[in-house]
Amino acid sequence: HLFRNLCALATVSGGTTRQHSLASATGSGFRRSFFSLTCSAGGSGDESPEAGDVPGEEEAGVARERCQVLVAVGLGSGSYCGSGSRSSSHSLSLYRWRLLPSFPPLRCSVFQLFVGLLLLAVLSLSLHFTCSGDPGWRRREDTAAPPKPCLPQPPTSLEQLSWGPHQLAVLVPFRERFEELLVFVPHMHSFLQQQRVLHRIFILNQADHFRFNRASLINAGFKESGNDTDYIVMHDVDLLPLNQDLDYGYPASGPYHVASPELHPLYHYKTYVGGILLLTKQHYEMCNGMSNRFWGWGREDDEFYRRIRSAGLQLLRPSGISTGYKTFRHLHDPAWRKRDQKRIAAQKQEQFKVDWDGGLNSVKYRVESRTDITIAGAPCTVLNILLECDHSQTPWCVLS
């Protein structure tokens, strides 16, 4: 309609040729000096209207109305709309478009403008599809966007009170497993929240220069876990539970081995109690914790199995789990994370003995620092622990 109005504009000139450049209009796409309208008087100037080009009074009135509309939207000047009178010395000439003043004038018609606009629309659509690759014209306006996934919200204090009277201390022996830690903490926090288990995650980082001692770290973590927790889980950082049927609730009936031989991806012997094991604090104290004599990787959990039996406790394991060896995700890469399996001096013989005297009552350590951090929204407490070694009792605490 705008182009049609422009082409139909007419005005009475005073015998001279005038040019009026259209000002830039918001959203119109016109630029000053790109297009101009030329009005020439009949019989004067370089161009005179041909026969049939001079409209009558009715057409002039329509043209003046359209001119006033253009003035209202800021695309013209009121001085060119004419007074409405007609005299023999004045004739009415159609406005004509020029791309530049030096170009020859072009006659406008509704059909020509329609074809031009159609070509421009096709060109703009093709450029849009080429640049974005998104055929938005195919979308229906009423098609709703896919919903964004909702992040789990932390429970309020009132919600946590309804979860039960018990609180779990997740004890994670740790050394140089940063990549696994970034995955473990958010996963376990979300997993335990889904089970409505109140919990605190303790990362027991061995910060000394001795060989890794998983059992002593768990003993130290047990003592540092505070009075607000009443049961613990010894949890490897590279073992993630995937099945919500694995119960992390309070094990009142006895130690509960979550990573049972029927479900663990690697270890399947009957006396295995490593990986993930839940105990009440009372039951752990009945076992006097774990032996501190195991420096390096392995054997401390086998010795603890014998402590459980000696304390008269019944070991419980999950039942009715149908996911088999796919119940857990094992993050350990043996090519990248080599385990310290060396046995030196008398360690080869000592590793099969039960340490009836040492354990929770004899662990020696110092907490260098205690830091509360958040990993991907999941809170945990990092304890930098410095273990002590009696070289006369366990000279294999160092590799020399």
C-alpha positions in Angstrom: 0.0 0.0 0.0 2.9 2.4 0.8 4.5 2.0 -2.6 1.1 2.3 -4.3 0.5 5.6 -2.4 3.9 6.9 -3.4 3.3 6.2 -7.1 -0.1 7.8 -7.1 1.0 11.0 -5.4 0.3 14.1 -7.4 0.7 17.8 -6.7 0.4 21.1 -8.4 3.8 22.8 -9.0 4.5 26.4 -9.6 6.1 26.1 -12.9 9.5 24.9 -11.7 10.9 21.5 -11.1 11.3 20.5 -7.4 13.0 17.6 -5.8 12.1 16.3 -2.4 14.3 13.5 -0.8 12.4 11.2 1.5 13.8 11.2 5.0 14.8 8.0 6.7 11.8 6.4 8.5 12.0 3.9 11.3 11.4 0.4 9.9 10.8 1.8 6.3 14.3 0.9 5.0 14.5 4.2 3.0 17.7 6.1 3.1 18.0 9.8 2.3 19.1 10.6 -1.3 18.5 7.0 -2.5 15.1 7.8 -3.7 13.5 11.1 -4.7 10.2 12.3 -6.0 10.1 14.6 -8.9 7.2 16.9 -9.6 7.2 18.8 -12.9 4.6 21.3 -14.2 2.8 20.5 -17.4 4.5 22.0 -20.4 7.6 23.1 -18.5 10.8 21.3 -17.5 12.5 18.4 -19.1 9.5 16.1 -18.8 5.9 16.8 -19.6 3.1 14.5 -19.0 1.9 12.5 -21.9 -1.7 12.2 -23.0 -3.8 10.5 -20.4 -1.2 11.2 -17.6 -3.1 14.2 -16.2 -5.7 13.1 -13.7 -9.0 14.8 -13.1 -10.2 16.6 -10.0 -11.3 13.3 -8.4 -8.0 11.7 -8.9 -6.2 14.7 -7.6 -8.3 14.6 -4.5 -7.4 11.0 -3.9 -3.8 11.8 -4.5 -3.9 14.7 -2.0 -5.4 12.4 0.6 -2.6 9.8 0.1 -0.1 12.6 0.3 -1.5 13.7 3.6 -1.2 10.1 4.9 2.4 10.1 4.0 3.0 13.4 5.7 1.4 11.9 8.9 3.8 9.0 9.0 6.8 11.2 8.3 7.5 10.3 4.7 6.6 13.6 3.0 6.1 17.3 3.3 2.8 19.1 3.5 3.9 21.8 1.0 3.8 19.3 -1.8 0.2 18.1 -1.3 -1.3 21.0 -3.2 -4.2 23.3 -2.5 -6.8 21.3 -4.4 -7.3 24.0 -7.1 -6.7 23.5 -10.7 -5.9 26.2 -13.3 -5.0 26.2 -17.1 -1.4 27.2 -16.3 -0.9 24.2 -14.0 -1.1 20.6 -14.7 -0.9 17.6 -12.5 2.1 15.3 -12.9 2.8 11.9 -11.4 5.6 11.5 -9.0 8.4 9.4 -10.5 11.1 7.4 -8.7 14.8 7.9 -9.3 17.5 5.7 -7.7 20.0 8.6 -8.2 19.4 12.0 -9.7 21.5 11.3 -12.8 19.5 8.1 -13.6 16.6 8.4 -16.1 13.2 8.5 -14.4 11.3 5.3 -14.0 7.5 5.1 -14.3 5.9 3.2 -11.4 3.0 0.8 -11.7 1.4 -1.3 -9.1 2.2 -4.5 -10.9 5.9 -3.6 -11.3 6.2 -2.7 -7.6 4.4 -5.9 -6.7 6.9 -8.0 -8.7 9.8 -6.1 -7.2 8.6 -6.6 -3.7 8.0 -10.3 -4.4 11.6 -10.7 -5.7 13.0 -8.8 -2.6 11.0 -11.1 -0.3 12.3 -14.2 -2.0 15.8 -12.9 -1.8 15.6 -12.0 1.9 14.2 -15.4 2.8 16.9 -17.2 0.9 19.6 -15.1 2.6 18.0 -15.8 6.0 17.9 -19.6 5.4 21.5 -19.6 4.1 22.8 -17.7 7.1 20.8 -19.3 9.9 19.9 -22.7 8.5 16.7 -22.4 10.4 13.5 -22.5 8.3 11.5 -20.6 10.9 8.7 -20.0 8.4 7.8 -23.7 8.8 7.2 -23.3 12.5 3.7 -22.9 13.7 3.1 -20.0 16.0 1.3 -22.1 18.5 4.1 -24.7 18.8 5.5 -24.5 22.3 9.3 -24.6 22.9 10.6 -27.7 24.6 10.7 -27.3 28.4 14.0 -26.8 30.0 15.2 -29.4 32.4 14.5 -28.5 36.0 17.5 -28.5 38.3 16.9 -30.3 41.7 16.2 -27.7 44.4 17.9 -28.1 47.8 15.4 -29.2 50.4 14.3 -26.8 53.0 14.9 -27.3 56.7 11.3 -28.4 57.3 11.6 -30.9 54.5 14.8 -32.3 55.9 13.2 -32.7 59.3 10.6 -35.1 57.7 13.4 -37.3 56.3 14.1 -39.0 59.6 16.2 -38.7 62.7 19.4 -40.2 61.3 22.2 -38.5 59.4 24.8 -40.2 57.3 28.5 -39.4 57.2 29.9 -40.2 53.8 33.6 -41.0 54.3 35.7 -40.8 51.1 39.4 -41.7 51.4 41.1 -39.6 48.8 44.4 -38.7 47.1 45.0 -37.2 43.7 41.6 -38.2 42.3 40.4 -34.7 41.3 38.6 -35.8 38.1 36.7 -38.5 39.9 35.8 -36.1 42.8 34.2 -33.6 40.4 31.8 -36.4 39.3 31.4 -38.2 42.7 30.2 -35.3 44.9 27.3 -34.0 42.7 26.2 -37.6 41.9 26.1 -38.8 45.5 24.5 -35.6 46.8 21.7 -36.0 44.2 21.4 -39.7 44.8 21.0 -39.4 48.5 18.6 -36.5 48.2 16.3 -38.7 46.0 16.4 -41.2 48.8 15.6 -38.4 51.4 18.8 -39.3 53.3 20.3 -36.6 55.5 24.0 -36.7 54.8 27.3 -34.9 55.0 30.2 -35.7 52.6 33.7 -35.8 54.0 36.6 -35.9 51.5 39.5 -37.4 53.5 42.5 -36.1 51.6 45.9 -37.7 52.7 48.2 -34.7 52.6 51.4 -36.3 53.9 54.2 -38.1 52.0 53.5 -41.6 53.2 52.0 -44.3 51.1 48.2 -44.3 50.8 46.4 -45.7 53.9 42.7 -46.0 53.3 41.9 -47.6 56.6 43.6 -44.9 58.7 41.9 -42.2 56.7 38.5 -43.8 57.5 39.4 -44.0 61.2 40.3 -40.3 61.2 37.2 -39.4 59.2 35.1 -41.3 61.7 36.5 -39.2 64.6 36.1 -35.9 62.7 32.5 -36.6 61.4 30.9 -34.9 64.5 28.1 -35.8 66.8 25.4 -34.8 64.3 25.9 -38.0 62.3 25.1 -41.4 63.7 26.1 -43.8 60.9 28.8 -43.9 58.3 29.4 -45.2 54.8 33.0 -46.1 53.6 32.8 -45.0 50.0 35.3 -45.3 47.2 35.5 -42.1 45.1 35.5 -44.1 41.8 32.3 -46.1 42.5 28.9 -44.5 41.7 25.6 -46.2 42.5 23.1 -46.1 39.6 20.2 -48.0 41.0 17.9 -46.3 43.5 16.9 -49.6 45.0 20.3 -49.6 46.8 19.4 -48.6 50.3 21.6 -46.0 52.0 19.3 -45.8 55.1 20.2 -46.4 58.7 21.6 -50.0 59.0 20.2 -50.8 62.4 20.4 -54.6 61.9 24.1 -54.7 61.1 26.7 -53.7 58.5 25.2 -53.3 55.1 27.5 -54.0 52.1 26.0 -52.0 49.2 28.7 -53.0 46.7 28.1 -56.7 47.2 30.1 -59.3 45.2 26.9 -60.0 43.1 26.8 -56.4 42.0 30.3 -55.0 42.0 31.8 -54.7 38.4 35.2 -56.2 39.4 35.3 -58.1 42.8 33.1 -61.2 43.2 34.5 -63.2 46.1 32.2 -63.9 49.1 34.3 -62.2 51.8 34.6 -59.0 49.9 33.3 -56.0 51.9 35.1 -53.1 50.1 33.8 -50.4 47.8 30.7 -49.2 49.7 29.9 -50.3 53.3 27.4 -48.8 55.7 27.7 -49.2 59.5 26.2 -47.5 62.5 28.8 -45.7 64.6 28.1 -48.1 67.4 28.9 -51.1 65.2 32.1 -49.4 63.9 33.3 -48.9 67.5 32.5 -52.5 68.3 35.0 -53.5 65.6 37.5 -51.0 66.8 37.5 -49.5 63.4 40.0 -50.6 60.8 43.7 -51.6 61.1 46.3 -48.9 60.6 48.9 -51.3 59.3 47.9 -51.4 55.7 50.0 -48.9 53.7 49.6 -49.1 49.9 46.6 -50.5 48.1 44.4 -53.4 49.2 43.8 -56.0 51.9 42.5 -53.7 54.6 38.8 -54.5 53.7 39.6 -58.3 53.9 40.9 -57.8 57.4 37.9 -55.8 58.4 35.6 -58.6 57.3 37.2 -60.7 60.0 36.7 -57.9 62.5 33.0 -57.8 61.7 32.7 -61.6 62.3 34.7 -61.4 65.5 32.4 -58.6 66.8 29.4 -60.9 66.3 27.7 -58.7 63.7 25.7 -60.0 60.8 26.7 -58.7 57.4 23.8 -57.8 55.2 23.7 -57.2 51.4 21.1 -56.0 48.9 18.6 -58.4 47.4 16.2 -58.2 44.5 18.5 -56.0 42.4 18.1 -56.9 38.8 20.7 -54.6 37.2 23.6 -57.0 38.0 27.1 -55.8 37.2 25.6 -52.6 35.7 24.4 -51.5 39.1 27.5 -49.2 39.6 29.6 -47.0 37.4 33.3 -47.6 37.9 35.4 -44.5 37.1 38.8 -46.1 37.6 41.2 -46.1 34.7 44.1 -48.6 35.5 46.2 -47.1 32.7 46.0 -43.6 34.1 45.5 -44.4 37.9 48.1 -47.0 38.7 47.7 -48.6 42.1 50.4 -49.0 44.7 50.4 -52.8 45.1 54.0 -53.2 46.1 54.7 -55.4 49.1 58.0 -54.8 50.8 59.9 -56.3 53.8 57.6 -58.1 56.2 54.5 -56.6 54.6 53.9 -59.8 52.5 53.3 -61.8 55.7 51.6 -59.1 57.7 48.9 -58.4 55.1 47.1 -61.7 55.9 47.1 -61.3 59.7 44.4 -59.8 61.9 45.5 -56.7 63.9 43.6 -57.3 67.2 45.3 -54.5 69.0 45.3 -51.6 66.6 42.5 -49.7 65.0 40.3 -46.8 65.9 41.9 -46.5 69.3 45.5 -46.2 67.9 45.2 -44.1 64.8 47.5 -41.1 64.8 46.9 -38.1 62.6 46.6 -34.4 62.5 44.0 -32.3 60.5 46.0 -29.7 58.6 42.9 -27.9 57.3 39.2 -28.2 57.1 37.4 -26.6 54.2 33.7 -26.5 53.2 33.3 -26.3 49.4 30.6 -26.8 46.8 31.0 -28.7 43.6 28.3 -28.1 41.0 25.9 -27.1 43.8 26.7 -30.1 46.0 28.3 -29.3 49.4 31.2 -31.3 50.9 33.9 -30.9 53.5 37.5 -31.5 52.6 39.8 -32.6 55.4 43.5 -32.4 54.7 44.9 -35.1 57.0 48.5 -35.8 57.9 48.9 -39.4 59.0 51.7 -40.5 61.3 53.8 -43.7 60.8 55.7 -45.7 63.4 58.6 -47.0 61.3 59.5 -49.6 63.9 56.0 -51.2 63.5 55.3 -50.6 59.8 58.5 -49.7 57.9 56.6 -50.2 54.7 54.7 -46.9 55.1 57.4 -45.5 52.8 59.0 -46.8 49.6 62.8 -46.6 50.0 
